[in-house]
Amino acid sequence: MTTVLIFDGYCGFCTRTVGWILWLDRRNRIAALPYQAGHVAARYELSAQDCDQAAWAITPDGCRHRGAGAINAALGGALGTGLPLVLYRLPGMRRFQETVYAWVARNRRRFRGVTPWCAANPQAGCSSPVMAASRDQM
């Protein structure tokens, strides 16, 4: 059973972060999908705006996690432990992590990354990067 991690495939920082999570995933428990590829967002009943604002993780039991919670769920899935989500649920930790996550998400284009997933995998049929480009100019 796998945890599905949905991320911004036109973000080099996001692609790098997903790469680290996949590197930790020695047992292939994470399926990382850019929301722009195919009909990923629609398949998981998310809007492009939902996915543009935050990463999402859907665990094998059907739980949906957003933002920092999604990263914790993906890390837990990759490592085979619920510890990241347990720590996330400690008093004050969720608020702290979500505040940091929101700041990073707003500024993600400023951080060093790698070649964005959609650019490195043109065969995946990612939707147009026009939305991503217009977002960068805000």
N, C-alpha and C positions, 0 to 999 in steps of 0.2 A: 504494500500500500504506500502511496506516495503523497507528499504534500505538494500542492501546486503553488508556485511562487510567481506572481504576475508583476512585471516591472516595466519601466519606461525603456524601450529598446532603442530610443534615439539619444539616450543619456550615457555618456562614457563613464561617468562616476557610478551610475546605477549598474552598468554592465560589469564594471570592475568589482563592485560589491557582491553581485550575484556570482561572479567567478570565484570569489573567496568562499562563499557559502558552498558552492558546488565542489570546490577543492576539499572542503571538510567532509563532504558527503561521500564517504568511502563505500557505502552500500546502496547507492542510487535511490535514495528515499525522497529526493527533491526533483520535481519537474519544473524548470524555470522557463517561463513563457513571456515574451514581450507582448504587451497588450495590443500593439500595432499589427502583429502578424495574424493573418487569417481573420478569424472571427473570435479571437480569444476573449475579448471583453464581453461580447454578447453571449458566448458559451457559458460564462460564469455569472451572467446577469449583472454586469457592471457597465457603467457608461464610460466613455472615453474621459470625461471629466473626473470621474471617480479614480480612474487609473492614472490620470495625469497628476493628480494631487498626492497620491500615495501608492506605495506597493501594497499588494494584497496577497494573503496566503489562505488557501483553503486546505484544511487538514483532512486526513482520511475519514474522520468521523463527521465531516460536513461543516465544522466550525469555520467561520470566516473571520479573518483578522486583518486589520488595516494599519498602515503606518509602522510604528515601532513594534506593535503587537505582531504584525506580519513578519518582521525581521526576526523577532524572538521565536515565533512558531517555526520559521524556516530553519533557524539555527538548531532548535530542538529536534526537528525532523532530521537534519543532517547529522547531528551528533547522536541521535537515538535516545534522547533524554528529554523529559519535560522540565528540566531545571531552568532554562531561559524563561519560560512562561511563568514558572513559580516565582522567580526573582522579579519579573515584570509586575506581578500582582501584589508585591509587598507594598505596604502603605507608603505613598509618596513616590514610588518608583515609576509607576505608570505615567503620572503627570510629568515627572522629570524627563523620562525617555520620550514622551510624545512632544514635549516642548523642544527638545534637542532635534528630534526627527523633523518636526515642522520647519525649523530654521534651516536644517540641511536640505530638505526638499525644496524650499524656496530658493536656495543658493547653489543647488547641485551643479549647475553649469559652470560655476567658478572653480570647482574642485578638479584636480587632475583625474583623468580617467584613462580608459583605453578606447580603441575604436568601438563606437557604439554597435551593439549587437545587430541592429537592422542594417547598418552600413556594411558590416563584415559578412552578413548572410543575405545577400540580395535575393537568393532563390526562395527565401521564406515568404516573400510577397508582403512585406510590411506596407501599411498604408502610407500615404504621402507624408514626408517630414514637414510640410508647410505649417501644420499646426504647431509642431515643436519649434520651428524657426520664428513664428510670430510670437510665441510665448517668450522666447529669449529676448525679444525686443521690448518687453513690458518693463 
